[in-house]
Amino acid sequence: MTLERRALIVRGGWDGHEPVAATDLFIPYLREQGFTVEVADSPAPYADAELMARTDLVLQCMTMSSIEREEVAGLVAAVAAGTGLAGWHGGIVDSYRASADYLQLVGGQFAAHAARTAPGERAGEQSDNYVPHRITLTAAAAGHPITEGLADFDLETEQYWVLTDDYNDVLATTTTAVRPWEPWSRPVTAPAVWTRRWGQGRVFVATPGHKTDILQDPNVRTIVERGLLWAAR
């Protein structure tokens, strides 16, 4: 008899990333894969050691927001003990900016996304930051279950410039171009998809996923679905 696995979805924060609609895209998939799904609108469950011990996967979509010391400690301890942690875009790499322990666990922090036009030409909408860019798979991607069989692909959406470390196993990158109105003088390549081992646990991050339309891109959706399964205990 196969025991059901448990997934905890923690969602909220900035509404611009559509945390409810975005995570709702993947709830049916998780259930099809044999998970029972619990949903929370804050990181408070992370402080519940008993709940976290029986959680096989945390899917987090919580942009910015804040986290209490006991909550981040509970999340870190759970992942180290084998609970998987997965997410995309600002819901995982622009969360809890004041927590160094959280940033170390995830392995990356949103720094910026480039605008597509000069300052005087912007409309003041999110679309000002939608730039055409390529997601380029690394050599490691060919043999990894998250990215096996996929090829480089193009998106027009926010392109994340993230600050990371070399403990990540990078499966894809993206390169932010030079723009005459910006202060950087050469292209900057940053990870776009990575995994990370933390104790007995696994962490999966994809930086594409600004809104539901991007999450429904076949390449992005495949990477996220595979990433959820890879991360889960």
Sequence and secondary structure as in RCSB ss.txt:
>XXXX:A:sequence
MTLERRALIVRGGWDGHEPVAATDLFIPYLREQGFTVEVADSPAPYADAELMARTDLVLQCMTMSSIEREEVAGL
VAAVAAGTGLAGWHGGIVDSYRASADYLQLVGGQFAAHAARTAPGERAGEQSDNYVPHRITLTAAAAGHPITEGL
ADFDLETEQYWVLTDDYNDVLATTTTAVRPWEPWSRPVTAPAVWTRRWGQGRVFVATPGHKTDILQDPNVRTIVE
RGLLWAAR
>XXXX:A:secstr
    EEEEEEEEE GGG HHHHHHTTHHHHHHTTEEEEEESSSGGGG HHHHHT SEEEEEEEB    HHHHHHH
HHHHHHT EEEEETHHHHSB TT HHHHHHH EEEEEE  SS GGG  SSGGGG EEEEEEE GGGGGSTTTTT 
  EEEEE  EEEEE TTSEEEEEEEE   TTSS  S EEEEEEEEEEETTEEEEEE   SSHHHHTSHHHHHHHH
HHHHHH  
